[in-house]
Amino acid sequence: MPESLTPDRRKKDDDLRASHAAPQGGRLGLLRLPSIALLLSIGFVVNFAFFNFQTTYALWMEKVLFPGANAQFVQASIGTMLTIVGIAGVITQFWLVGPLVRRYGEKAMVAGGLVSRAAAWGVMGTANLLLPALIVTPLISFGGGISQPAMMALLTYASPPGQRGQTIGLAESIQGLGRILGPVAAGLLFEQISPNAPMLTAATLTCIAALLCIPLWRMEFKPTASLIRKRDEM
């Protein structure tokens, strides 16, 4: 009953309803919701950073890890590294995501995944040795595997009723912008500064994205009953 609620609890419920109210202005109006605006900002930075890494990864291995090596050996080594990435991704998606989300929650998964990726790229961009690169490469897949589903889940929780499709569409558009601009920046950094520059840029930007996750703990995300059931079935 409303009269049985304390003033603090009543204010908290009112704030939560207001944060999930349908904004004016359609898809762009969703940016007025603080939680959605923050998650979309993180998503843009994350994709921009990732494509700094992905675009120049093969060239980085050729120039930094295997300078002057036989082309066939370089290609085989790149294939091995990508295989490690793929295996780590499969393990993460099939066996780790569900238990980790149930234990720690989506907010921790987003932040933890970003820290994992930033650490991997930081080591790769500074050590410039094959063994450290092999050791940290699985962290790239692990970080993406736990952070990306959690990010989409939080966006879904934050969306006003009836606008989840618009929210996901807006997220894809903004992340797509990062996927377009990231390779452009990576090429310039690789050619004009150093082969390590895109990797270190990815690490730095992902650290910034992880710091942007801190306000998420002050925001309340309320999944619907159906979304909770889907999460528990993972």
C-alpha positions in Angstrom: 0.0 0.0 0.0 1.3 3.5 -0.8 0.8 4.8 2.7 2.9 2.0 4.1 6.0 3.1 2.2 8.6 5.2 3.8 9.4 8.6 2.1 12.8 7.3 1.0 11.3 4.1 -0.5 8.5 6.1 -2.2 11.1 8.5 -3.7 13.2 5.6 -4.9 10.2 4.0 -6.6 9.2 7.3 -8.2 12.7 7.8 -9.5 12.8 4.3 -11.0 9.4 4.8 -12.7 10.7 8.1 -14.1 13.9 6.6 -15.4 11.9 4.0 -17.3 9.2 6.4 -18.6 9.0 6.6 -22.4 11.0 9.7 -23.5 9.8 12.1 -26.2 11.6 12.3 -29.5 11.6 8.6 -30.6 14.9 6.8 -30.8 17.1 9.9 -30.2 14.9 10.7 -27.2 16.3 7.6 -25.5 19.6 9.4 -25.1 17.9 11.6 -22.5 17.7 8.6 -20.2 21.0 8.6 -18.1 21.4 4.9 -17.9 20.9 4.3 -21.7 23.1 7.3 -22.6 25.9 5.9 -20.3 25.7 2.4 -21.7 25.7 3.7 -25.3 28.7 5.8 -24.6 30.5 2.8 -23.2 29.5 0.8 -26.2 30.9 3.3 -28.6 34.3 3.5 -26.8 34.5 -0.3 -26.6 33.9 -0.8 -30.3 36.2 2.0 -31.3 38.9 0.4 -29.2 38.3 -3.1 -30.4 38.6 -2.2 -34.0 41.8 -0.4 -33.3 43.1 -3.8 -32.3 41.4 -6.0 -34.8 42.3 -3.9 -37.9 46.0 -4.0 -37.3 46.4 -7.3 -35.4 47.9 -9.3 -38.3 50.2 -6.4 -39.3 51.3 -6.0 -35.7 52.2 -9.6 -35.4 54.2 -9.4 -38.7 56.0 -6.2 -37.7 56.5 -6.6 -33.9 56.4 -10.3 -33.0 57.9 -11.8 -36.2 60.0 -9.1 -38.0 61.8 -10.6 -40.9 60.2 -14.0 -40.5 59.1 -16.3 -43.3 55.7 -15.3 -44.6 54.3 -18.8 -44.3 55.4 -19.0 -40.7 53.8 -15.6 -39.9 50.5 -16.7 -41.5 50.5 -20.0 -39.5 51.3 -18.1 -36.3 48.4 -15.7 -36.9 46.1 -18.6 -37.6 47.2 -20.2 -34.3 46.5 -17.1 -32.3 43.1 -16.6 -33.9 42.3 -20.2 -33.1 43.1 -19.6 -29.5 40.8 -16.6 -29.5 38.0 -18.7 -31.0 38.4 -21.5 -28.5 38.4 -19.1 -25.6 35.3 -17.5 -27.0 33.4 -20.8 -27.2 34.4 -21.8 -23.7 33.3 -18.4 -22.3 30.0 -18.4 -24.1 29.0 -22.0 -23.4 30.3 -22.6 -19.9 31.2 -19.3 -18.1 28.7 -16.6 -18.9 25.7 -18.0 -17.2 27.3 -18.9 -13.9 29.3 -15.6 -13.7 26.2 -13.5 -14.4 24.2 -15.3 -11.8 26.9 -14.9 -9.2 28.2 -11.4 -9.9 25.5 -9.6 -12.0 25.6 -7.8 -15.3 27.3 -4.6 -14.1 30.3 -6.5 -12.8 30.5 -8.6 -16.0 30.7 -5.4 -18.1 33.4 -3.9 -16.0 35.3 -7.1 -15.5 35.2 -7.9 -19.2 36.6 -4.5 -20.1 39.4 -4.7 -17.6 40.3 -8.2 -19.0 40.6 -6.8 -22.5 42.5 -3.7 -21.5 45.0 -5.8 -19.6 45.5 -8.1 -22.6 46.1 -5.3 -25.0 48.3 -3.4 -22.6 50.6 -6.5 -22.2 50.7 -7.1 -25.9 51.5 -3.5 -26.7 54.3 -3.2 -24.2 55.9 -6.7 -23.9 56.3 -7.2 -27.7 57.1 -10.9 -27.1 55.4 -14.0 -28.3 55.0 -15.8 -25.0 53.2 -13.0 -23.1 51.0 -12.5 -26.2 50.0 -16.2 -26.2 49.2 -16.1 -22.5 47.0 -13.0 -22.6 45.3 -13.6 -25.9 42.4 -15.7 -24.4 41.6 -12.7 -22.2 40.4 -10.8 -25.3 37.7 -13.4 -26.0 36.9 -13.9 -22.4 36.4 -10.2 -21.9 34.2 -9.7 -24.9 32.3 -12.9 -24.1 31.2 -11.8 -20.7 30.9 -8.0 -21.3 28.9 -7.9 -24.5 25.9 -10.0 -23.4 25.8 -8.2 -20.1 25.8 -4.8 -21.8 22.9 -5.8 -24.0 21.0 -7.1 -21.0 21.5 -3.8 -19.1 20.3 -1.9 -22.1 17.2 -4.1 -22.3 16.5 -3.6 -18.5 17.0 0.2 -18.9 14.6 0.5 -21.9 11.1 1.9 -21.4 8.4 -0.7 -22.0 7.7 -1.1 -25.7 10.9 0.6 -26.8 13.4 -2.2 -26.4 13.7 -2.7 -30.1 14.4 1.0 -30.6 17.0 0.9 -27.9 18.8 -2.1 -29.4 18.7 -0.5 -32.8 20.2 2.7 -31.5 22.9 0.8 -29.7 23.8 -1.0 -33.0 24.0 2.3 -34.8 26.3 3.9 -32.3 28.5 0.8 -32.0 28.6 0.7 -35.8 30.0 4.2 -35.8 32.8 2.9 -33.6 33.4 0.0 -36.0 33.7 2.6 -38.8 36.0 5.1 -37.1 38.1 2.6 -35.3 39.9 1.1 -38.3 40.5 4.6 -39.7 42.2 5.7 -36.5 44.1 2.4 -36.3 45.6 2.8 -39.7 46.8 6.3 -39.0 48.2 5.3 -35.6 50.0 2.3 -37.1 51.6 4.3 -40.0 52.2 7.6 -38.3 53.2 6.7 -34.8 54.2 3.0 -34.3 52.9 -0.5 -34.8 52.2 -0.6 -31.1 50.1 2.5 -31.1 46.7 1.0 -32.0 47.2 -1.8 -29.4 48.0 0.7 -26.7 45.2 3.0 -27.8 42.8 0.1 -27.5 44.1 -0.6 -24.0 43.8 3.0 -22.9 40.3 3.5 -24.3 39.0 0.3 -22.8 40.4 1.4 -19.4 38.4 4.6 -19.8 35.3 2.6 -20.7 35.8 0.5 -17.6 36.0 3.6 -15.5 32.7 4.8 -17.1 31.1 1.7 -15.7 31.5 3.0 -12.1 28.2 5.1 -12.2 26.3 1.9 -13.2 26.4 0.9 -9.5 24.4 4.0 -8.6 21.7 3.2 -11.2 18.9 0.7 -10.8 18.1 -1.7 -13.5 14.9 -3.7 -13.1 14.5 -6.7 -15.5 11.0 -8.0 -16.2 10.0 -11.5 -15.0 10.5 -13.0 -18.5 14.0 -11.6 -18.7 14.9 -12.9 -15.3 13.7 -16.4 -16.4 15.8 -16.2 -19.6 18.9 -15.2 -17.5 18.4 -18.0 -15.0 18.1 -20.5 -17.9 21.6 -19.5 -19.2 
